[in-house]
Amino acid sequence: MNEVIEGQAAGAPPLALAGKMDVIPGFIPGLSYPGLRAVILLGSEKGLLADLVGRDTTALLARVDSVLELALPDRQQRRPVWHVEPLKGLLQRLLYWTGQVQRQTGMPLAQDGRIVGLDASGSRRAVLVFATLDRKAGAAAQAFTWVLAAINKAWGGGSCDDVLEGLSVALAKISKEVPSGSNTVRFLQAAQKMGVPVCHISARVYQFGQGARSRWLDSSFTDCTSSISAKIARNKQQAAAVLRRGGLPVPAHQLVSTQEQALAVAARLGYPVVVKPANLDGGVGVAAGLHDEEQLCKAFAGARKYSSQLLVEKHIYGNDYRLTVLHGELIWAIERVPGGVTGDGVRTLLELVEEVNRNPDRGVDAHSPLQRLDFNEEAIDLLAQEGLNGDSVLKPGQFVRLRRTANVANGGVPVAVLDQVHPDNRLLAERAARILRLDLAGVDLLIPDIARSWQETGAAVCEVNGQPNIGQTTAAHLYGVILSKLLVGNGRIPVIMVVGDGAPQNFSRVLVKTFTANGKTVGYATDRMVAVGGQTLLRGKVNLFTAAQGLLTDTAVEAVVLAVNGDDLLRSGLPFDRIDALVVAGDRFNVSTKGEIPSSASNMRLEAFVQQLLPIVGGRVYVSDALSESVVTKDLLGDARLDVLSTDTAVAVERLIQHLTVV
């Protein structure tokens, strides 16, 4: 990615990239993400500490902070407390702001990265790993490159205009790496808070959890969503026919392909009517409350831009509600208030719209909780029907809608109403999802009052969405609720790593046999074989990283045992972010000579390898009596986490299984 820096002059910038950045596809201990590894040269050949002699480091760092804070205002004020040492403080800033640049685009990162190596003098060379969500680490690379340039410019005291202008270019490139759709981003954020392990499968599909406790999600499609049901739900005409057959109230409508047909259907149904694409979700191309032929023709032309399959539907008066149903149970309900403004007797409509758009939650991208309410042609038409325009001043408390539909994506505002839903309306929504055989559904209901029975007031199910947008303004918590209902606990299965196992992998084999005897289907991998449930899948040379990833994806696997006799895994990163038990069964261990990650040492010992794993051990570390002092010490682990292995392997294995926190 970058040229090797041969050397730096005395007046050189404080930070420079040495060589190329390396993508680490697995987990680095202490990070819940893949990483981008970079070697950073600090200062001139004398080192940054020498360069700083006689200089006001406080002022230099303050200048760096002011430039970055100007470019990337942090509303949440989550900045860490910078290290008092200028070296570490500067590296902290590089990590933090690289993460912030990615977050600016909606990238759901909860961690920034780690300093994994700093030479003894702390003056010349540092090894950093930056967190990244995309496997190719393109987002982290773009962010790092920009932040590095910004820090160096600010430190030098010159104009930063060119760097600040380059931020928009970097953000545009990073945006292409952000998972598409707001649901995916928010499920990833919820998983981070819940401690649910996540891995990217393909395109928009992510795996939440491990092995037999894992689930796949594509936005709000689950791996149990029927493709037949999803296909029918997406076709509004077919879905209405199925719901009508089930005895549910749905609006009268007809499929049309020409404007003439649309006019004829509207005349037969009677105005007002709705025009909408028959095969699209999210309110795309929908125009409701059309009162005459002119409005119908304009709406028809607009909808044809999105689809050739259009429905003309009888407009149903009532408030617009979205009821979310999971596994046959109503779990959330909102009223979607159409985009509009409320008068104060002083300001004009245009001024009121400007005030509404000052809400920081309103944006223009898919990840904004609310969308901007632009004063567009649709707003002008609706106002004209009321004899109003942009210069009109509304009475105090007078509400005027500026959108025909109430979708949040069209400027609407959601209001939580779950506690107001009448039992009959709850059953209606649950039955709509059940009839379409959807495990997760968003049922759109038009009804005068959600607190009164539809059998009393009348109502219409105008749509059932098989891949609903869950939302954020009132339903940010719902992503965690859905994951908790899809997963067992946090979706983890027991993961045990056995290091230095003696031939023929005595401890790990006994462990697998004991798990199996206890009714667990075990995924087992060594550098020579891979097996699931006692059946060997592969013999010969095995890539442990790939093998373990495969085991964690297999829905039959209820526990994973990985026998490791070398440090190769540190070059690719680990296939998991946590180990539930680490067993140091012996000193049989091969040392890599190809340059390891994250350590910069060329002769890694077993002790160093084990110590690097300690941050991700969620349970106990088991060692033989002979290794208890040399491999891991009580100072590092404490008595509560360190366990000396019994000389009887079967007894040692039983003790390990008893103490597992994930079972």
Secondary structure by P-SEA (a helix, b strand, c coil): cccccccccccccccccccbbbbbccccccccbbbbbbbbbccccccccccccccaaaaaaaaaaaaaaaaccccccccccccccaaaaaaaaaaaaaaaaaacccccccccccccccccccccbbbbbbbbccccaaaaaaaaaaaaaaaaaaaacccaaaaaaaaaaaaaaaaaaccccaaaaaaaaaaaaacbbbbbcccccccccccccbbbbcccccccccaaaaaaaacaaaaaaaaaaacccccbbbbbccaaaaaaaaaaacccbbbbbcccccccccccccccaaaaaaaaaaaaacccccccccccbbbbbbbbbccccccbbbbbccccccccccccaaaaaaaaaccccccccccccbbbbcccaaaaaaaaaacccccccccccbbbbcccccccccbbbbbbccccccaaaaaaaaaaaaaacccbbbbbbbccccccccccccccccccccccccccccccaaaaaaaaaacccccccbbbbbccccccaaaaaaaaaaaaaaccbbbbbcccccccccccccccccaaaaaaaaaaacccccbbbbbbccccccccccccccccbbbccccbbbbbcccccccccccccaaaaaaaacccccbbbbbccccccccccccccccccbbbbcccaaaaaaaaaaacccc
